[in-house]
Amino acid sequence: MSEERGTFHPEITFYSEQKNLYKENCLSSPHVWCDVERSENILISYINEEGEKIIDESHDQFTARLIQHEYDHLQGIVNIDKAVVGTIDYKTGEARDQKLR
């Protein structure tokens, strides 16, 4: 767990080899979306409000994806940085209609 200026940052400590695809949209680039491959399961460690170290396993594939997406932002990475080549496109539908593949 890294510490900078007195704050503790979460850390993903395990990425499963099993992966899936999803057409991700992001407020950082709201008019485009792209296929991003991510691990189906992860382990993340963090410090909770009481100062306790927590190691948490994602319980479903979509939660694991969401955590990875937000963790990337802490690393200065957005979804289009991880886009599968050739899949960046203007957003033409609703994100809620997309399925994990």
Order of alpha helices (4+ residues) and beta strands (2+ residues): beta-beta-beta-beta-beta-beta-beta-alpha-beta
